[in-house]
Amino acid sequence: MKTEEIGIKTEFIKLDSLLKYAGLCMTGGEAKTLIEEGMVLFNGEVCTMRGKKVRPGDEVALGDTLLKITDK
């Protein structure tokens, strides 16, 4: 699995926006579909809420990519 650190400068970022920001999806619609189909893991568990608030310290996985969220 490929691990990437993604820095955010705000308190949180919504899950669908994070997937676009990290370059794992091209559009919000694509992100929405992947999340609703249970393809995204949030801290090791399937998450189907596209508006889930992701904060520094959280981990999001899609396919073979693991995103570690930081505040840097």
PDB file of N, H, CA, C and O in Angstrom:
ATOM      1  N   MET A   1       0.842  -1.185   0.000  1.00  0.00           N
ATOM      2  CA  MET A   1       0.000   0.000   0.000  1.00  0.00           C
ATOM      3  C   MET A   1       0.887   1.248   0.000  1.00  0.00           C
ATOM      4  O   MET A   1       1.868   1.326   0.739  1.00  0.00           O
ATOM      5  N   LYS A   2       0.539   2.187  -0.810  1.00  0.00           N
ATOM      6  H   LYS A   2      -0.258   2.124  -1.410  1.00  0.00           H
ATOM      7  CA  LYS A   2       1.267   3.454  -0.917  1.00  0.00           C
ATOM      8  C   LYS A   2       0.706   4.430   0.123  1.00  0.00           C
ATOM      9  O   LYS A   2      -0.506   4.634   0.197  1.00  0.00           O
ATOM     10  N   THR A   3       1.585   5.028   0.920  1.00  0.00           N
ATOM     11  H   THR A   3       2.569   4.863   0.860  1.00  0.00           H
ATOM     12  CA  THR A   3       1.165   5.966   1.958  1.00  0.00           C
ATOM     13  C   THR A   3       1.572   7.385   1.568  1.00  0.00           C
ATOM     14  O   THR A   3       2.703   7.636   1.152  1.00  0.00           O
ATOM     15  N   GLU A   4       0.617   8.306   1.715  1.00  0.00           N
ATOM     16  H   GLU A   4      -0.302   8.102   2.053  1.00  0.00           H
ATOM     17  CA  GLU A   4       0.882   9.714   1.424  1.00  0.00           C
ATOM     18  C   GLU A   4       0.429  10.553   2.604  1.00  0.00           C
ATOM     19  O   GLU A   4      -0.609  10.279   3.207  1.00  0.00           O
ATOM     20  N   GLU A   5       1.204  11.570   2.931  1.00  0.00           N
ATOM     21  H   GLU A   5       2.047  11.792   2.442  1.00  0.00           H
ATOM     22  CA  GLU A   5       0.781  12.528   3.941  1.00  0.00           C
ATOM     23  C   GLU A   5       0.121  13.696   3.230  1.00  0.00           C
ATOM     24  O   GLU A   5       0.670  14.256   2.282  1.00  0.00           O
ATOM     25  N   ILE A   6      -1.057  14.051   3.699  1.00  0.00           N
ATOM     26  H   ILE A   6      -1.503  13.596   4.469  1.00  0.00           H
ATOM     27  CA  ILE A   6      -1.805  15.177   3.135  1.00  0.00           C
ATOM     28  C   ILE A   6      -1.981  16.215   4.238  1.00  0.00           C
ATOM     29  O   ILE A   6      -2.594  15.931   5.267  1.00  0.00           O
ATOM     30  N   GLY A   7      -1.455  17.398   4.029  1.00  0.00           N
ATOM     31  H   GLY A   7      -0.957  17.628   3.192  1.00  0.00           H
ATOM     32  CA  GLY A   7      -1.577  18.467   5.012  1.00  0.00           C
ATOM     33  C   GLY A   7      -2.782  19.343   4.733  1.00  0.00           C
ATOM     34  O   GLY A   7      -3.024  19.745   3.595  1.00  0.00           O
ATOM     35  N   ILE A   8      -3.535  19.633   5.780  1.00  0.00           N
ATOM     36  H   ILE A   8      -3.339  19.306   6.705  1.00  0.00           H
ATOM     37  CA  ILE A   8      -4.654  20.574   5.652  1.00  0.00           C
ATOM     38  C   ILE A   8      -4.409  21.729   6.612  1.00  0.00           C
ATOM     39  O   ILE A   8      -3.807  21.552   7.671  1.00  0.00           O
ATOM     40  N   LYS A   9      -4.876  22.898   6.237  1.00  0.00           N
ATOM     41  H   LYS A   9      -5.365  23.041   5.376  1.00  0.00           H
ATOM     42  CA  LYS A   9      -4.653  24.091   7.054  1.00  0.00           C
ATOM     43  C   LYS A   9      -5.904  24.526   7.793  1.00  0.00           C
ATOM     44  O   LYS A   9      -5.894  25.531   8.504  1.00  0.00           O
ATOM     45  N   THR A  10      -6.983  23.771   7.627  1.00  0.00           N
ATOM     46  H   THR A  10      -6.991  22.955   7.049  1.00  0.00           H
ATOM     47  CA  THR A  10      -8.230  24.074   8.309  1.00  0.00           C
ATOM     48  C   THR A  10      -8.469  23.023   9.393  1.00  0.00           C
ATOM     49  O   THR A  10      -7.730  22.043   9.482  1.00  0.00           O
ATOM     50  N   GLU A  11      -9.500  23.225  10.217  1.00  0.00           N
ATOM     51  H   GLU A  11     -10.101  24.022  10.145  1.00  0.00           H
ATOM     52  CA  GLU A  11      -9.800  22.277  11.291  1.00  0.00           C
ATOM     53  C   GLU A  11     -10.141  20.895  10.735  1.00  0.00           C
ATOM     54  O   GLU A  11      -9.765  19.873  11.309  1.00  0.00           O
ATOM     55  N   PHE A  12     -10.862  20.879   9.603  1.00  0.00           N
ATOM     56  H   PHE A  12     -11.167  21.709   9.136  1.00  0.00           H
ATOM     57  CA  PHE A  12     -11.253  19.613   8.982  1.00  0.00           C
ATOM     58  C   PHE A  12     -11.480  19.826   7.496  1.00  0.00           C
ATOM     59  O   PHE A  12     -11.546  20.957   7.016  1.00  0.00           O
ATOM     60  N   ILE A  13     -11.599  18.709   6.773  1.00  0.00           N
ATOM     61  H   ILE A  13     -11.545  17.790   7.163  1.00  0.00           H
ATOM     62  CA  ILE A  13     -11.976  18.720   5.361  1.00  0.00           C
ATOM     63  C   ILE A  13     -12.978  17.585   5.187  1.00  0.00           C
ATOM     64  O   ILE A  13     -12.825  16.522   5.789  1.00  0.00           O
ATOM     65  N   LYS A  14     -13.989  17.803   4.379  1.00  0.00           N
ATOM     66  H   LYS A  14     -14.114  18.666   3.890  1.00  0.00           H
ATOM     67  CA  LYS A  14     -14.985  16.754   4.164  1.00  0.00           C
ATOM     68  C   LYS A  14     -14.376  15.649   3.306  1.00  0.00           C
ATOM     69  O   LYS A  14     -13.536  15.899   2.441  1.00  0.00           O
ATOM     70  N   LEU A  15     -14.819  14.432   3.566  1.00  0.00           N
ATOM     71  H   LEU A  15     -15.502  14.230   4.269  1.00  0.00           H
ATOM     72  CA  LEU A  15     -14.238  13.248   2.934  1.00  0.00           C
ATOM     73  C   LEU A  15     -14.240  13.340   1.417  1.00  0.00           C
ATOM     74  O   LEU A  15     -13.224  13.044   0.788  1.00  0.00           O
ATOM     75  N   ASP A  16     -15.354  13.742   0.809  1.00  0.00           N
ATOM     76  H   ASP A  16     -16.179  13.982   1.319  1.00  0.00           H
ATOM     77  CA  ASP A  16     -15.392  13.815  -0.654  1.00  0.00           C
ATOM     78  C   ASP A  16     -14.416  14.863  -1.185  1.00  0.00           C
ATOM     79  O   ASP A  16     -13.785  14.660  -2.222  1.00  0.00           O
ATOM     80  N   SER A  17     -14.295  15.978  -0.474  1.00  0.00           N
ATOM     81  H   SER A  17     -14.807  16.143   0.368  1.00  0.00           H
ATOM     82  CA  SER A  17     -13.350  17.021  -0.883  1.00  0.00           C
ATOM     83  C   SER A  17     -11.903  16.551  -0.738  1.00  0.00           C
ATOM     84  O   SER A  17     -11.043  16.898  -1.547  1.00  0.00           O
ATOM     85  N   LEU A  18     -11.648  15.761   0.297  1.00  0.00           N
ATOM     86  H   LEU A  18     -12.346  15.480   0.955  1.00  0.00           H
ATOM     87  CA  LEU A  18     -10.299  15.230   0.504  1.00  0.00           C
ATOM     88  C   LEU A  18      -9.870  14.344  -0.658  1.00  0.00           C
ATOM     89  O   LEU A  18      -8.730  14.427  -1.116  1.00  0.00           O
ATOM     90  N   LEU A  19     -10.769  13.505  -1.132  1.00  0.00           N
ATOM     91  H   LEU A  19     -11.695  13.438  -0.760  1.00  0.00           H
ATOM     92  CA  LEU A  19     -10.420  12.608  -2.242  1.00  0.00           C
ATOM     93  C   LEU A  19     -10.046  13.408  -3.485  1.00  0.00           C
ATOM     94  O   LEU A  19      -9.121  13.040  -4.209  1.00  0.00           O
ATOM     95  N   LYS A  20     -10.761  14.498  -3.733  1.00  0.00           N
ATOM     96  H   LYS A  20     -11.513  14.798  -3.145  1.00  0.00           H
ATOM     97  CA  LYS A  20     -10.418  15.364  -4.876  1.00  0.00           C
ATOM     98  C   LYS A  20      -9.105  16.092  -4.613  1.00  0.00           C
ATOM     99  O   LYS A  20      -8.240  16.146  -5.487  1.00  0.00           O
ATOM    100  N   TYR A  21      -8.952  16.651  -3.422  1.00  0.00           N
ATOM    101  H   TYR A  21      -9.655  16.607  -2.712  1.00  0.00           H
ATOM    102  CA  TYR A  21      -7.752  17.404  -3.046  1.00  0.00           C
ATOM    103  C   TYR A  21      -6.492  16.544  -3.168  1.00  0.00           C
ATOM    104  O   TYR A  21      -5.441  17.023  -3.594  1.00  0.00           O
ATOM    105  N   ALA A  22      -6.611  15.275  -2.791  1.00  0.00           N
ATOM    106  H   ALA A  22      -7.465  14.886  -2.445  1.00  0.00           H
ATOM    107  CA  ALA A  22      -5.464  14.363  -2.824  1.00  0.00           C
ATOM    108  C   ALA A  22      -5.211  13.800  -4.220  1.00  0.00           C
ATOM    109  O   ALA A  22      -4.206  13.124  -4.442  1.00  0.00           O
ATOM    110  N   GLY A  23      -6.117  14.073  -5.161  1.00  0.00           N
ATOM    111  H   GLY A  23      -6.933  14.622  -4.981  1.00  0.00           H
ATOM    112  CA  GLY A  23      -5.931  13.600  -6.524  1.00  0.00           C
ATOM    113  C   GLY A  23      -6.375  12.162  -6.748  1.00  0.00           C
ATOM    114  O   GLY A  23      -6.020  11.559  -7.761  1.00  0.00           O
ATOM    115  N   LEU A  24      -7.146  11.601  -5.818  1.00  0.00           N
ATOM    116  H   LEU A  24      -7.434  12.090  -4.995  1.00  0.00           H
ATOM    117  CA  LEU A  24      -7.628  10.229  -5.983  1.00  0.00           C
ATOM    118  C   LEU A  24      -8.890  10.168  -6.833  1.00  0.00           C
ATOM    119  O   LEU A  24      -9.263   9.101  -7.323  1.00  0.00           O
ATOM    120  N   CYS A  25      -9.545  11.311  -7.008  1.00  0.00           N
ATOM    121  H   CYS A  25      -9.242  12.177  -6.611  1.00  0.00           H
ATOM    122  CA  CYS A  25     -10.748  11.422  -7.848  1.00  0.00           C
ATOM    123  C   CYS A  25     -10.635  12.693  -8.672  1.00  0.00           C
ATOM    124  O   CYS A  25     -10.005  13.666  -8.258  1.00  0.00           O
ATOM    125  N   MET A  26     -11.249  12.667  -9.835  1.00  0.00           N
ATOM    126  H   MET A  26     -11.760  11.877 -10.171  1.00  0.00           H
ATOM    127  CA  MET A  26     -11.228  13.860 -10.687  1.00  0.00           C
ATOM    128  C   MET A  26     -12.403  14.800 -10.406  1.00  0.00           C
ATOM    129  O   MET A  26     -12.284  16.016 -10.556  1.00  0.00           O
ATOM    130  N   THR A  27     -13.542  14.222  -9.996  1.00  0.00           N
ATOM    131  H   THR A  27     -13.638  13.235  -9.875  1.00  0.00           H
ATOM    132  CA  THR A  27     -14.742  15.041  -9.791  1.00  0.00           C
ATOM    133  C   THR A  27     -15.402  14.697  -8.461  1.00  0.00           C
ATOM    134  O   THR A  27     -15.142  13.648  -7.871  1.00  0.00           O
ATOM    135  N   GLY A  28     -16.252  15.597  -8.008  1.00  0.00           N
ATOM    136  H   GLY A  28     -16.463  16.449  -8.487  1.00  0.00           H
ATOM    137  CA  GLY A  28     -17.024  15.345  -6.805  1.00  0.00           C
ATOM    138  C   GLY A  28     -17.984  14.186  -6.990  1.00  0.00           C
ATOM    139  O   GLY A  28     -18.237  13.427  -6.055  1.00  0.00           O
ATOM    140  N   GLY A  29     -18.518  14.049  -8.190  1.00  0.00           N
ATOM    141  H   GLY A  29     -18.313  14.665  -8.950  1.00  0.00           H
ATOM    142  CA  GLY A  29     -19.430  12.939  -8.481  1.00  0.00           C
ATOM    143  C   GLY A  29     -18.731  11.598  -8.366  1.00  0.00           C
ATOM    144  O   GLY A  29     -19.303  10.636  -7.852  1.00  0.00           O
ATOM    145  N   GLU A  30     -17.506  11.532  -8.839  1.00  0.00           N
ATOM    146  H   GLU A  30     -17.042  12.314  -9.257  1.00  0.00           H
ATOM    147  CA  GLU A  30     -16.732  10.299  -8.737  1.00  0.00           C
ATOM    148  C   GLU A  30     -16.461   9.979  -7.266  1.00  0.00           C
ATOM    149  O   GLU A  30     -16.578   8.826  -6.849  1.00  0.00           O
ATOM    150  N   ALA A  31     -16.099  10.995  -6.483  1.00  0.00           N
ATOM    151  H   ALA A  31     -16.004  11.931  -6.821  1.00  0.00           H
ATOM    152  CA  ALA A  31     -15.844  10.805  -5.056  1.00  0.00           C
ATOM    153  C   ALA A  31     -17.112  10.318  -4.358  1.00  0.00           C
ATOM    154  O   ALA A  31     -17.061   9.395  -3.545  1.00  0.00           O
ATOM    155  N   LYS A  32     -18.234  10.930  -4.672  1.00  0.00           N
ATOM    156  H   LYS A  32     -18.275  11.680  -5.332  1.00  0.00           H
ATOM    157  CA  LYS A  32     -19.512  10.550  -4.071  1.00  0.00           C
ATOM    158  C   LYS A  32     -19.826   9.078  -4.347  1.00  0.00           C
ATOM    159  O   LYS A  32     -20.232   8.346  -3.444  1.00  0.00           O
ATOM    160  N   THR A  33     -19.642   8.658  -5.570  1.00  0.00           N
ATOM    161  H   THR A  33     -19.312   9.253  -6.304  1.00  0.00           H
ATOM    162  CA  THR A  33     -19.927   7.272  -5.949  1.00  0.00           C
ATOM    163  C   THR A  33     -19.029   6.297  -5.206  1.00  0.00           C
ATOM    164  O   THR A  33     -19.514   5.296  -4.678  1.00  0.00           O
ATOM    165  N   LEU A  34     -17.734   6.568  -5.153  1.00  0.00           N
ATOM    166  H   LEU A  34     -17.340   7.381  -5.581  1.00  0.00           H
ATOM    167  CA  LEU A  34     -16.796   5.684  -4.459  1.00  0.00           C
ATOM    168  C   LEU A  34     -17.146   5.560  -2.973  1.00  0.00           C
ATOM    169  O   LEU A  34     -17.086   4.472  -2.401  1.00  0.00           O
ATOM    170  N   ILE A  35     -17.507   6.671  -2.366  1.00  0.00           N
ATOM    171  H   ILE A  35     -17.556   7.555  -2.831  1.00  0.00           H
ATOM    172  CA  ILE A  35     -17.856   6.664  -0.943  1.00  0.00           C
ATOM    173  C   ILE A  35     -19.155   5.889  -0.721  1.00  0.00           C
ATOM    174  O   ILE A  35     -19.227   5.038   0.166  1.00  0.00           O
ATOM    175  N   GLU A  36     -20.174   6.180  -1.519  1.00  0.00           N
ATOM    176  H   GLU A  36     -20.116   6.871  -2.239  1.00  0.00           H
ATOM    177  CA  GLU A  36     -21.467   5.515  -1.349  1.00  0.00           C
ATOM    178  C   GLU A  36     -21.395   4.016  -1.614  1.00  0.00           C
ATOM    179  O   GLU A  36     -22.179   3.252  -1.051  1.00  0.00           O
ATOM    180  N   GLU A  37     -20.467   3.586  -2.461  1.00  0.00           N
ATOM    181  H   GLU A  37     -19.830   4.207  -2.919  1.00  0.00           H
ATOM    182  CA  GLU A  37     -20.315   2.160  -2.767  1.00  0.00           C
ATOM    183  C   GLU A  37     -19.441   1.432  -1.742  1.00  0.00           C
ATOM    184  O   GLU A  37     -19.175   0.240  -1.892  1.00  0.00           O
ATOM    185  N   GLY A  38     -18.990   2.149  -0.694  1.00  0.00           N
ATOM    186  H   GLY A  38     -19.206   3.118  -0.572  1.00  0.00           H
ATOM    187  CA  GLY A  38     -18.220   1.522   0.368  1.00  0.00           C
ATOM    188  C   GLY A  38     -16.778   1.232   0.009  1.00  0.00           C
ATOM    189  O   GLY A  38     -16.166   0.334   0.586  1.00  0.00           O
ATOM    190  N   MET A  39     -16.229   1.976  -0.929  1.00  0.00           N
ATOM    191  H   MET A  39     -16.727   2.706  -1.398  1.00  0.00           H
ATOM    192  CA  MET A  39     -14.857   1.750  -1.388  1.00  0.00           C
ATOM    193  C   MET A  39     -13.806   2.500  -0.543  1.00  0.00           C
ATOM    194  O   MET A  39     -12.604   2.291  -0.709  1.00  0.00           O
ATOM    195  N   VAL A  40     -14.275   3.367   0.358  1.00  0.00           N
ATOM    196  H   VAL A  40     -15.251   3.536   0.492  1.00  0.00           H
ATOM    197  CA  VAL A  40     -13.366   4.223   1.122  1.00  0.00           C
ATOM    198  C   VAL A  40     -13.361   3.789   2.586  1.00  0.00           C
ATOM    199  O   VAL A  40     -14.411   3.578   3.194  1.00  0.00           O
ATOM    200  N   LEU A  41     -12.150   3.660   3.137  1.00  0.00           N
ATOM    201  H   LEU A  41     -11.297   3.831   2.643  1.00  0.00           H
ATOM    202  CA  LEU A  41     -12.006   3.345   4.555  1.00  0.00           C
ATOM    203  C   LEU A  41     -11.590   4.605   5.304  1.00  0.00           C
ATOM    204  O   LEU A  41     -10.692   5.332   4.878  1.00  0.00           O
ATOM    205  N   PHE A  42     -12.257   4.848   6.424  1.00  0.00           N
ATOM    206  H   PHE A  42     -12.986   4.258   6.770  1.00  0.00           H
ATOM    207  CA  PHE A  42     -11.936   5.975   7.303  1.00  0.00           C
ATOM    208  C   PHE A  42     -11.470   5.385   8.627  1.00  0.00           C
ATOM    209  O   PHE A  42     -12.253   4.748   9.333  1.00  0.00           O
ATOM    210  N   ASN A  43     -10.206   5.591   8.968  1.00  0.00           N
ATOM    211  H   ASN A  43      -9.571   6.108   8.395  1.00  0.00           H
ATOM    212  CA  ASN A  43      -9.617   5.013  10.178  1.00  0.00           C
ATOM    213  C   ASN A  43      -9.875   3.509  10.271  1.00  0.00           C
ATOM    214  O   ASN A  43     -10.189   2.982  11.338  1.00  0.00           O
ATOM    215  N   GLY A  44      -9.737   2.828   9.124  1.00  0.00           N
ATOM    216  H   GLY A  44      -9.482   3.256   8.256  1.00  0.00           H
ATOM    217  CA  GLY A  44      -9.830   1.378   9.081  1.00  0.00           C
ATOM    218  C   GLY A  44     -11.222   0.796   8.913  1.00  0.00           C
ATOM    219  O   GLY A  44     -11.369  -0.423   8.823  1.00  0.00           O
ATOM    220  N   GLU A  45     -12.254   1.645   8.868  1.00  0.00           N
ATOM    221  H   GLU A  45     -12.134   2.635   8.942  1.00  0.00           H
ATOM    222  CA  GLU A  45     -13.621   1.165   8.728  1.00  0.00           C
ATOM    223  C   GLU A  45     -14.273   1.794   7.504  1.00  0.00           C
ATOM    224  O   GLU A  45     -13.983   2.936   7.149  1.00  0.00           O
ATOM    225  N   VAL A  46     -15.159   1.030   6.862  1.00  0.00           N
ATOM    226  H   VAL A  46     -15.394   0.102   7.150  1.00  0.00           H
ATOM    227  CA  VAL A  46     -15.880   1.544   5.701  1.00  0.00           C
ATOM    228  C   VAL A  46     -16.701   2.761   6.119  1.00  0.00           C
ATOM    229  O   VAL A  46     -17.388   2.736   7.139  1.00  0.00           O
ATOM    230  N   CYS A  47     -16.623   3.815   5.329  1.00  0.00           N
ATOM    231  H   CYS A  47     -16.065   3.836   4.500  1.00  0.00           H
ATOM    232  CA  CYS A  47     -17.386   5.033   5.595  1.00  0.00           C
ATOM    233  C   CYS A  47     -18.186   5.383   4.349  1.00  0.00           C
ATOM    234  O   CYS A  47     -17.624   5.507   3.260  1.00  0.00           O
ATOM    235  N   THR A  48     -19.495   5.544   4.504  1.00  0.00           N
ATOM    236  H   THR A  48     -19.952   5.444   5.388  1.00  0.00           H
ATOM    237  CA  THR A  48     -20.364   5.882   3.363  1.00  0.00           C
ATOM    238  C   THR A  48     -20.920   7.300   3.491  1.00  0.00           C
ATOM    239  O   THR A  48     -21.844   7.667   2.765  1.00  0.00           O
ATOM    240  N   MET A  49     -20.375   8.093   4.396  1.00  0.00           N
ATOM    241  H   MET A  49     -19.625   7.796   4.986  1.00  0.00           H
ATOM    242  CA  MET A  49     -20.825   9.478   4.572  1.00  0.00           C
ATOM    243  C   MET A  49     -19.855  10.411   3.859  1.00  0.00           C
ATOM    244  O   MET A  49     -18.733  10.620   4.320  1.00  0.00           O
ATOM    245  N   ARG A  50     -20.287  10.966   2.740  1.00  0.00           N
ATOM    246  H   ARG A  50     -21.199  10.796   2.366  1.00  0.00           H
ATOM    247  CA  ARG A  50     -19.353  11.797   1.976  1.00  0.00           C
ATOM    248  C   ARG A  50     -19.013  13.102   2.676  1.00  0.00           C
ATOM    249  O   ARG A  50     -17.985  13.709   2.377  1.00  0.00           O
ATOM    250  N   GLY A  51     -19.854  13.544   3.599  1.00  0.00           N
ATOM    251  H   GLY A  51     -20.689  13.051   3.842  1.00  0.00           H
ATOM    252  CA  GLY A  51     -19.596  14.773   4.346  1.00  0.00           C
ATOM    253  C   GLY A  51     -18.845  14.544   5.645  1.00  0.00           C
ATOM    254  O   GLY A  51     -18.720  15.461   6.457  1.00  0.00           O
ATOM    255  N   LYS A  52     -18.341  13.328   5.855  1.00  0.00           N
ATOM    256  H   LYS A  52     -18.442  12.583   5.196  1.00  0.00           H
ATOM    257  CA  LYS A  52     -17.600  12.997   7.078  1.00  0.00           C
ATOM    258  C   LYS A  52     -16.449  13.978   7.258  1.00  0.00           C
ATOM    259  O   LYS A  52     -15.694  14.236   6.320  1.00  0.00           O
ATOM    260  N   LYS A  53     -16.317  14.522   8.458  1.00  0.00           N
ATOM    261  H   LYS A  53     -16.931  14.313   9.219  1.00  0.00           H
ATOM    262  CA  LYS A  53     -15.251  15.480   8.737  1.00  0.00           C
ATOM    263  C   LYS A  53     -13.945  14.731   9.011  1.00  0.00           C
ATOM    264  O   LYS A  53     -13.862  13.921   9.935  1.00  0.00           O
ATOM    265  N   VAL A  54     -12.946  15.011   8.206  1.00  0.00           N
ATOM    266  H   VAL A  54     -13.014  15.669   7.456  1.00  0.00           H
ATOM    267  CA  VAL A  54     -11.630  14.380   8.341  1.00  0.00           C
ATOM    268  C   VAL A  54     -10.694  15.415   8.953  1.00  0.00           C
ATOM    269  O   VAL A  54     -10.562  16.531   8.452  1.00  0.00           O
ATOM    270  N   ARG A  55     -10.048  15.018  10.049  1.00  0.00           N
ATOM    271  H   ARG A  55     -10.155  14.111  10.456  1.00  0.00           H
ATOM    272  CA  ARG A  55      -9.173  15.931  10.790  1.00  0.00           C
ATOM    273  C   ARG A  55      -7.745  15.393  10.815  1.00  0.00           C
ATOM    274  O   ARG A  55      -7.521  14.213  10.547  1.00  0.00           O
ATOM    275  N   PRO A  56      -6.775  16.260  11.139  1.00  0.00           N
ATOM    276  CA  PRO A  56      -5.406  15.775  11.291  1.00  0.00           C
ATOM    277  C   PRO A  56      -5.360  14.600  12.271  1.00  0.00           C
ATOM    278  O   PRO A  56      -6.003  14.625  13.321  1.00  0.00           O
ATOM    279  N   GLY A  57      -4.599  13.584  11.913  1.00  0.00           N
ATOM    280  H   GLY A  57      -4.077  13.564  11.060  1.00  0.00           H
ATOM    281  CA  GLY A  57      -4.511  12.369  12.715  1.00  0.00           C
ATOM    282  C   GLY A  57      -5.345  11.234  12.149  1.00  0.00           C
ATOM    283  O   GLY A  57      -5.119  10.071  12.481  1.00  0.00           O
ATOM    284  N   ASP A  58      -6.315  11.565  11.290  1.00  0.00           N
ATOM    285  H   ASP A  58      -6.498  12.510  11.020  1.00  0.00           H
ATOM    286  CA  ASP A  58      -7.154  10.541  10.666  1.00  0.00           C
ATOM    287  C   ASP A  58      -6.423   9.904   9.493  1.00  0.00           C
ATOM    288  O   ASP A  58      -5.468  10.463   8.954  1.00  0.00           O
ATOM    289  N   GLU A  59      -6.898   8.713   9.110  1.00  0.00           N
ATOM    290  H   GLU A  59      -7.674   8.259   9.548  1.00  0.00           H
ATOM    291  CA  GLU A  59      -6.370   8.007   7.943  1.00  0.00           C
ATOM    292  C   GLU A  59      -7.521   7.620   7.034  1.00  0.00           C
ATOM    293  O   GLU A  59      -8.566   7.160   7.494  1.00  0.00           O
ATOM    294  N   VAL A  60      -7.317   7.809   5.747  1.00  0.00           N
ATOM    295  H   VAL A  60      -6.468   8.183   5.373  1.00  0.00           H
ATOM    296  CA  VAL A  60      -8.320   7.471   4.740  1.00  0.00           C
ATOM    297  C   VAL A  60      -7.649   6.587   3.690  1.00  0.00           C
ATOM    298  O   VAL A  60      -6.570   6.910   3.193  1.00  0.00           O
ATOM    299  N   ALA A  61      -8.295   5.475   3.359  1.00  0.00           N
ATOM    300  H   ALA A  61      -9.171   5.213   3.762  1.00  0.00           H
ATOM    301  CA  ALA A  61      -7.731   4.561   2.366  1.00  0.00           C
ATOM    302  C   ALA A  61      -8.697   4.377   1.213  1.00  0.00           C
ATOM    303  O   ALA A  61      -9.908   4.262   1.402  1.00  0.00           O
ATOM    304  N   LEU A  62      -8.134   4.351   0.012  1.00  0.00           N
ATOM    305  H   LEU A  62      -7.150   4.445  -0.142  1.00  0.00           H
ATOM    306  CA  LEU A  62      -8.891   4.067  -1.208  1.00  0.00           C
ATOM    307  C   LEU A  62      -7.970   3.250  -2.107  1.00  0.00           C
ATOM    308  O   LEU A  62      -6.875   3.689  -2.459  1.00  0.00           O
ATOM    309  N   GLY A  63      -8.430   2.055  -2.473  1.00  0.00           N
ATOM    310  H   GLY A  63      -9.320   1.698  -2.187  1.00  0.00           H
ATOM    311  CA  GLY A  63      -7.600   1.179  -3.297  1.00  0.00           C
ATOM    312  C   GLY A  63      -6.306   0.853  -2.586  1.00  0.00           C
ATOM    313  O   GLY A  63      -6.319   0.386  -1.447  1.00  0.00           O
ATOM    314  N   ASP A  64      -5.183   1.098  -3.252  1.00  0.00           N
ATOM    315  H   ASP A  64      -5.172   1.478  -4.177  1.00  0.00           H
ATOM    316  CA  ASP A  64      -3.886   0.799  -2.641  1.00  0.00           C
ATOM    317  C   ASP A  64      -3.205   2.039  -2.073  1.00  0.00           C
ATOM    318  O   ASP A  64      -1.991   2.047  -1.872  1.00  0.00           O
ATOM    319  N   THR A  65      -3.991   3.094  -1.813  1.00  0.00           N
ATOM    320  H   THR A  65      -4.977   3.088  -1.977  1.00  0.00           H
ATOM    321  CA  THR A  65      -3.431   4.344  -1.290  1.00  0.00           C
ATOM    322  C   THR A  65      -3.990   4.640   0.100  1.00  0.00           C
ATOM    323  O   THR A  65      -5.200   4.601   0.320  1.00  0.00           O
ATOM    324  N   LEU A  66      -3.087   4.935   1.026  1.00  0.00           N
ATOM    325  H   LEU A  66      -2.104   4.967   0.847  1.00  0.00           H
ATOM    326  CA  LEU A  66      -3.455   5.328   2.370  1.00  0.00           C
ATOM    327  C   LEU A  66      -3.054   6.785   2.550  1.00  0.00           C
ATOM    328  O   LEU A  66      -1.894   7.146   2.350  1.00  0.00           O
ATOM    329  N   LEU A  67      -4.017   7.618   2.928  1.00  0.00           N
ATOM    330  H   LEU A  67      -4.959   7.324   3.090  1.00  0.00           H
ATOM    331  CA  LEU A  67      -3.755   9.034   3.181  1.00  0.00           C
ATOM    332  C   LEU A  67      -3.688   9.264   4.683  1.00  0.00           C
ATOM    333  O   LEU A  67      -4.627   8.934   5.407  1.00  0.00           O
ATOM    334  N   LYS A  68      -2.582   9.827   5.151  1.00  0.00           N
ATOM    335  H   LYS A  68      -1.819  10.095   4.562  1.00  0.00           H
ATOM    336  CA  LYS A  68      -2.449  10.213   6.553  1.00  0.00           C
ATOM    337  C   LYS A  68      -2.594  11.728   6.604  1.00  0.00           C
ATOM    338  O   LYS A  68      -1.821  12.459   5.985  1.00  0.00           O
ATOM    339  N   ILE A  69      -3.590  12.186   7.346  1.00  0.00           N
ATOM    340  H   ILE A  69      -4.218  11.592   7.849  1.00  0.00           H
ATOM    341  CA  ILE A  69      -3.900  13.612   7.370  1.00  0.00           C
ATOM    342  C   ILE A  69      -3.084  14.295   8.464  1.00  0.00           C
ATOM    343  O   ILE A  69      -3.061  13.847   9.611  1.00  0.00           O
ATOM    344  N   THR A  70      -2.418  15.384   8.094  1.00  0.00           N
ATOM    345  H   THR A  70      -2.437  15.748   7.163  1.00  0.00           H
ATOM    346  CA  THR A  70      -1.605  16.144   9.028  1.00  0.00           C
ATOM    347  C   THR A  70      -2.063  17.604   9.030  1.00  0.00           C
ATOM    348  O   THR A  70      -2.873  18.013   8.199  1.00  0.00           O
ATOM    349  N   ASP A  71      -1.539  18.369   9.961  1.00  0.00           N
ATOM    350  H   ASP A  71      -0.881  18.037  10.636  1.00  0.00           H
ATOM    351  CA  ASP A  71      -1.869  19.799   9.999  1.00  0.00           C
ATOM    352  C   ASP A  71      -0.719  20.645   9.470  1.00  0.00           C
ATOM    353  O   ASP A  71      -0.600  21.824   9.804  1.00  0.00           O
ATOM    354  N   LYS A  72       0.125  20.038   8.644  1.00  0.00           N
ATOM    355  H   LYS A  72       0.029  19.081   8.373  1.00  0.00           H
ATOM    356  CA  LYS A  72       1.287  20.745   8.080  1.00  0.00           C
ATOM    357  C   LYS A  72       1.014  21.197   6.676  1.00  0.00           C
ATOM    358  O   LYS A  72       1.877  21.807   6.045  1.00  0.00           O
TER     359      LYS A  72
END
